[in-house]
Amino acid sequence: MNVSAKPISYTDKMRVKIDSNPDRREYSKRLGAIERVFGNISVNKGMNKFTLRGQEKVNAQWQMYCLVHNIEKLRNSLH
């Protein structure tokens, strides 16, 4: 009887990756660096939803959100 193995889900692959020590350290760095940006954009600036429709318009709106974030970072680095 030929039983094909069930493919491993992306969640399971990520779980295995995070459980290894080197990858766990790397992932924790990401949480500190990347998640802070999304938190600042969505919570502090109130930019937590897109008001436009369509992929192109949403991409442009996201780039504007990021531009606001980066301009603020530049302003803070000058002071």
N, C-alpha and C positions, 0 to 999 in steps of 0.2 A: 504494500500500500504506500503510495507516494503522498506524503503530507507536506505541503509547503509551509515554511515558517512564516509567521506573521511578521510583517516589517516593524522595526522599532520606531516608535513615535518620536517626534522632535522633543517632546517633553521628557521622555525617558533618556534620550541622548544628552540633553542639557543637565538632567539630574546626575547622570554618571560623570559628566564633565565637572560639574561644580563640586562633587564629592571628592575629587582628587585635590591634594594640598596645593600644588602650584596654581591650578586653575581657580581654586577658591580664593586665593590671595589676589589674583588678577581680577576676578569678578568683583571683589570688595572694593578695589580701586575704582572700577567703573561706577559702582553705586555712588561713591563719594564725588566723582567728577561729573558724570553725565546727569544723574538724577537731580542734582542740585540745579542744573540749568533748566530742566523741565519744570521743577517746582517753582523756581523764580518766575518763569514765563507764565505759568498757569495760575499760581496762587497770588504772588505778590503783585503782578501786573494785571491780573484779572483777564488774561487772554486764554481762557480755558475752553473756548469753542470757536469753531469756524463759522463765519456768517455768510460765506459764499458757497456756491455749488459748482461742481465740476473740478476735476483733478488739477487742471492748469491754474484755475483761480485759487484753489486751496493751497497749492504749492506756492503761489505768489504771496498769499496771506501768511503762510508759515515763514517764508523768507523775510517778510516785514517784521514778524514777531522776533525773529532771530536778530535782525538788524537793530531793533530797539534794544535788545539785550546786550549786543556787542557795543553799541554806542554808549550805553550806560557803563559798561566795563571800562571803556576807554576814558570816559569822563572821570571815573573814580580813580584810575591809575595816574591821572594828571594832577590830582590834588594831594 
